[in-house]
Amino acid sequence: MQFTGKRATYIGLLFLALAVVAIIPVYTSAYIHMLLTTLFMYAVLAVSWNIFCGPSRYISLGSTAFFGVGIYTAAVLGDTFPLLIIIVLGGLAAFLLALIVGLSTLRLRGIYFAVFTFGLGEFLRHTVLWYEINITSTFSRWIPMTEVLIAYYAMLILLLAALLTSYIIKSSKFGLALKSIGESEEATHHMGVNVTAVKVIFFAISCTFMGLAGAIIAGRWTYINPTIAFNPAVSFMVVLMVLVGGIGQVHGPLLGAAVLVIVSELLLVGFTYYYWALFGVTLIAVILFGSSPNLVVK
């Protein structure tokens, strides 16, 4: 690979940013650690959403379903396995769920797929809630606490892995196939591409990162219930972060996550009683004036 001046500058700035992020915990408070961990978490969700939905133009509102599966995997197995195994199992559970969902629903298009994925999160939320109340006779679970720095670095590593995966896919022939699917599924099929296989595989890959993120953050939240784990607001936040940062761009979701997490924190601290009203106005403004023309409901 030939390094031009622009590329070398970009790589140098990237390594500088990574070095700064890596040493931040040494010089900052626990509050900053948790804020950055939350930012990394949302960035993972946004980047992973963009892996599939960006080029394919499928609108998924089911991020919370796969994120919540990772959280509940940690909740159920937290006392049984070490953290690393729990994280892997959380990702595996999300991957298997995404395969099932993809095989059964990725033939849907447009608003139908969006509505189904949103309904999937609500279905899981109410199903888990029913199970907890009627079978386990409880409403919530306590999860073994993960140390702040462990969660911080685990989420940072996961974010880097998601960004690398996004870049590799976008630069490969599979990324071109996904983009072609976004332009015209029929034409892509006639070119000899197994459209269904491509969609299902990369949808499952993107959802795997969501499950991994859920399994990591669960140890920091420690107390969870179905409403927290399968919060529908997460799905909308993820889409808005991608819109703010730039859909289809590898770094766009990261920028969008940083902007919205910081804005959300500032509104929560400075305008506690008006938080939801002000944040709602912010989100409406993003939808009306910041939506990318590349995001078209098929």
Secondary structure, 3 states (H helix, E strand, C coil): CCCCHHHHHHHHHHHHHHHHHHHHHHHCCHHHHHHHHHHHHHHHHHHHHHHHHHHHCCCCCCHHHHHHHHHHHHHHHCCCCCHHHHHHHHHHHHHHHHHHHHHHHCCCCCHHHHHHHHHHHHHHHHHHHHHHHHCCCCCCEECCCCCHHHHHHHHHHHHHHHHHHHHHHHHCHHHHHHHHHHHCHHHHHHCCCCHHHHHHHHHHHHHHHHHHHHHHHHHHHCEECHHHHCCHHHHHHHHHHHHHHCCCCCCHHHHHHHHHHHHHHHHHHHCHHHHHHHHHHHHHHHHHHCCCCCCCCC
